[in-house]
């Protein structure tokens, strides 16, 4: 799953996100979802989340 649908993302899920500062390089950061910040049901660049570490970015991959 690629993280563009809000319904696929839940609190406590392990994900890879791209931070705002890393958008040019597409460097991924792993973490656990604390809050879902995007309200719309889908977003072409990924749903914006806050990780438990406090970092905010768009979900690129949902990890298992």
SULGI-V446691 format. One record per residue. N is the residue number from 0. RES is the residue in one small letter. SS is DSSP state (H for helix, E for strand, - for the rest). D_FIRST is the distance of its C-alpha to the first C-alpha in whole Angstrom. Layout:
BEGIN
N/RES/SS/D_FIRST
N/RES/SS/D_FIRST
END
This chain:
BEGIN
0/x/-/0
1/x/-/4
2/x/-/6
3/x/-/8
4/x/E/9
5/x/H/11
6/x/H/11
7/x/H/8
8/x/-/10
9/x/-/13
10/x/-/16
11/x/-/16
12/x/-/12
13/x/E/12
14/x/E/10
15/x/E/11
16/x/E/13
17/x/E/15
18/x/E/19
19/x/H/21
20/x/H/23
21/x/H/21
22/x/-/20
23/x/-/22
24/x/-/21
25/x/-/17
26/x/-/18
27/x/E/15
28/x/E/16
29/x/E/15
30/x/E/16
31/x/E/16
32/x/E/15
33/x/E/19
34/x/E/19
35/x/E/16
36/x/-/18
37/x/-/17
38/x/-/19
39/x/-/18
40/x/-/15
41/x/E/13
42/x/-/13
43/x/-/13
44/x/-/13
45/x/-/11
46/x/-/12
47/x/E/15
48/x/E/16
49/x/E/18
50/x/E/18
51/x/-/21
52/x/-/22
53/x/-/23
54/x/-/21
55/x/E/19
56/x/E/17
57/x/E/13
58/x/E/10
59/x/E/9
60/x/E/6
61/x/E/6
62/x/-/8
63/x/-/10
END
